[in-house]
Amino acid sequence: MTLLQPQPRGIPVPRPSVHSEKYWEGSRQHQLLYQRCAACGHIGLRAFTVCARCLATSPVWERSTGAGALYSWTVVWRPPDPSFKVPYAPAVVRLDEGVWMLSAVIGCEPGELHDGMRLAVQFHAISEEITLPYFAPPGR
């Protein structure tokens, strides 16, 4: 059995910036946040201060339902760092709000992964400061 699982504490962690701190704070509170330009509605792929579409400086944070579909993935069997546990499945998830997100899939076997697979966010702390959003089939 090779159930995909969250990474344990001790893996290299992201370093929040002044622009992404709100996102990481939301994750600690089990809220998946993303930014949208208040002027034109453009959704940013990462935290931004200036809209890539209209150059407005009016981003707002919005809360995602955390539901989406699997778009692309791979299964890693040889980790880039010994602290990572394999297998794990980095993936691109298309959230129902239209946000594309890089994360990882958990809660299923690697062979179960398929295009369009419905997923729901789950949060797992990997340090005192960082909680990562993972995606799993609903109900798992």
Secondary structure, 3 states (H helix, E strand, C coil): CCCCCCCCCCCCCCCCCCCCHHHHHHHHCCCCEEEEECCCCCECCCCCCCCCCCCCCCEEEEECCCEEEEEEECCECCCCCCCCCCCEEEEEEEECCCCEEEEEECCCCHHHCCCCCEEEEEEEECCCCCEEEEEECCCC
